[in-house]
Amino acid sequence: MDQHDAWLLDVWRVVSRHLTLGETLEGVFPLVTGGLSLGMLAIRSLDRAGGSVATAAAESSAGGPGDARTALAAADLARIMTWGERRETVVGDRRALEARLPGLAPGGMDGTILAASLAPEAGDPYVLLLATTDPGGFGAGRRELAEALVEPLTVAVENDRRLRELVRLREAAEAENRSLRSKLGRDGAEEAIVGAGSGLREVMEHVALVAGSDAPVLILGETGSGKEVVARAIHDRSRRAVGPFLRVNCGAIPTELVDSELFGHEKGSFTGAVGERKGWFERADGGTLFLDECGELPPAAQVRLLRILQDGSYERVGGEKSRRVDVRIVAATHRDLRAMVDDGRFRQDLWYRLAVFPIHLPPLRERLGDVEALASHFAGRAAARLGLPRLSPTAGDVELLVRYPWPGNVRELAAVIERAAILGDGRGLDVARALGAPTAPRAVPPSPALHVEPSPFPTLDQAAAMHIERALSRTAGRIEGPAGAAAVLGVNPHTLRSRMRKLGVDWSRFRP
């Protein structure tokens, strides 16, 4: 490799290490100063719409890059644009350059100047300007060295443009997110958690204690009690708040796909793996991964989860390369993991890793003082979603809600309030009817001449629920496997779980 190639390779290395144009020129300038005796290196951007040329980045041995922006006459801008599209190189003193391309060189650029066009993939062109005070100017092979900078600095311009576009898109997404939160009345994490100062006070104190660390958190609570809301609060208050927060429902992943979903797979690792795929851990790198219903993980996945909790390393399915991620784990379950450890259905060492900081989330029936605030919150959300005027529960509505046992916790309350808003038909909340059967029709007075006996037959959903419960009773609550309820009923375990959630069938009641 000759000296020219080695010099150019160093320039490419600088370009590949930096994304912003300013950082790139700062690294390139010392490399090219020796070989070209440069006094200034500048990149100017042409603004067709604004009719001007501006300094995008500059480095100078004398100190300043000169004026930042120069207004151009329409004819001068057109002349520079035409020259830039032809990708020609112009060499001469400042007077010669001004005669041909007026306004292109910034103030402070003296001596012999070389101007070359840089054309990124999109947008208006840029101009590379090099100035040397050496008496030989850009002769004796120096012009070839200078023109060799065009290709790497074009890449640098494109990197800078793409970075600014990504920043713009991120800022737009954050602004949209703030706008949506404002419309939903969720301007901050504290405001999103109703009951943070009353029924959930102890929970939020624990959240504040653990959020600043990276310790794994295990949230224990009944289905629908708000475990994901607490997990998000931990993420929002942590140093990882700028990173991703991803939720994966471990109970909804088919057993044969758990490893692929969590850890990813390589192309060709199994039938149907037509390309490589990032798993949930890889996608959550730098943020928080919320493992909902972690008690449903099969034993093989528990082993791999234990490894990633221990040292942050894992392997994709079908891969041999060990990968590392920086992910905080927040797990949640409604099951009794301690009992599952005792009977061998959950690994004891994984239990110790996950339960570093357990948080017990009380069911709604144990914090009835929050019902009124929650009902008001959900009523406002339902009104906004349904396009109704502002709705609020009355004292009578609250009395009915407090007397209800809430087996489905906060999730059920949200559904009841939305149903009450629909039944109220814009006039208010019909909580009394909403707490009855979800599909109950409006009461119609019977005809005095016709007496109709109630039907002895259950509804289709009731019959399906009873059929599933008989299968669960036969299999002692087991869903998967050859002796599971899914096999008895001849359906996919994932399909059965989905159907059970819809019908409100709790499989845990059938476990011995």
GIPEUR-V293048 format. One record per backbone hydrogen bond with DSSP energy under -0.5 kcal/mol. NH is the residue of the N-H (numbers start at 1). CO is the residue of the C=O. If there is no record, write none. Layout:
nh co
NH CO
NH CO
This chain:
nh co
6 2
7 3
8 4
9 5
10 6
11 7
12 8
13 9
14 10
15 11
16 12
17 13
17 14
18 14
18 15
24 20
25 21
26 22
27 23
28 24
29 25
30 26
31 27
31 28
32 28
33 29
34 30
35 31
36 32
37 33
39 131
40 131
41 59
42 129
43 57
44 127
45 54
46 125
47 52
48 46
51 47
52 47
53 70
54 45
55 68
56 43
56 54
57 43
59 41
61 39
62 39
70 53
72 51
77 73
78 74
79 75
80 76
81 77
82 78
83 79
84 80
85 81
86 82
87 83
87 84
88 83
90 115
92 113
94 111
97 93
98 94
99 95
100 96
101 97
104 101
109 106
110 108
112 132
113 92
114 130
115 90
116 128
117 88
118 126
120 118
126 118
127 44
128 116
129 42
130 114
131 40
132 112
133 37
137 134
139 136
142 139
143 138
145 141
146 142
147 143
148 144
149 146
150 147
152 148
153 149
154 150
155 151
156 152
157 153
158 154
159 155
160 156
161 157
162 158
163 159
164 160
165 161
166 162
167 163
168 164
169 165
170 166
171 167
172 168
173 169
174 170
175 171
176 172
177 173
178 174
179 175
180 176
181 177
182 178
183 179
184 180
185 182
186 181
192 188
193 189
193 190
194 192
196 193
198 195
200 195
201 198
204 200
205 201
206 202
207 203
208 204
209 205
210 206
211 207
212 208
213 210
217 329
218 357
219 217
219 331
220 218
220 359
221 333
225 222
230 226
231 227
232 228
233 229
234 230
235 231
236 232
237 233
238 235
241 238
243 240
246 288
248 290
250 248
250 292
252 249
253 250
254 252
257 254
258 254
258 255
261 257
262 258
263 259
264 260
265 277
266 317
268 273
269 266
273 270
274 272
277 265
280 261
281 262
283 279
284 280
285 282
286 326
287 284
288 244
289 328
290 246
290 288
291 289
291 330
292 248
292 290
293 332
294 291
294 332
296 293
297 294
302 298
303 299
304 300
305 301
306 302
307 303
308 304
309 305
310 306
311 307
312 308
313 307
314 323
317 264
319 316
323 314
325 312
327 325
328 287
330 289
330 328
331 217
332 291
333 219
337 335
340 336
341 337
342 338
343 339
344 341
345 340
346 340
351 347
352 348
353 349
354 350
355 351
356 353
357 216
357 354
358 355
359 218
361 220
361 359
362 360
366 363
367 364
370 367
371 368
374 370
375 371
376 372
377 373
378 374
379 375
380 376
381 377
382 378
383 379
384 380
385 381
386 382
387 383
388 383
398 394
399 395
400 396
401 397
402 398
403 399
404 400
404 401
409 406
410 224
411 224
411 408
412 408
413 409
414 410
415 411
416 412
417 413
418 414
419 415
420 416
421 417
422 418
423 419
424 420
425 421
425 422
426 421
427 424
430 420
430 428
431 429
434 430
435 431
436 433
440 437
450 447
452 450
453 451
463 459
464 460
465 461
466 462
467 463
468 464
469 465
470 466
471 467
472 468
473 469
474 470
475 471
476 473
477 472
478 475
484 481
485 478
486 479
488 484
489 485
490 486
491 486
496 492
497 493
498 494
499 495
500 496
501 497
502 498
503 499
504 500
505 500
506 504
507 505
509 506
510 507
511 508
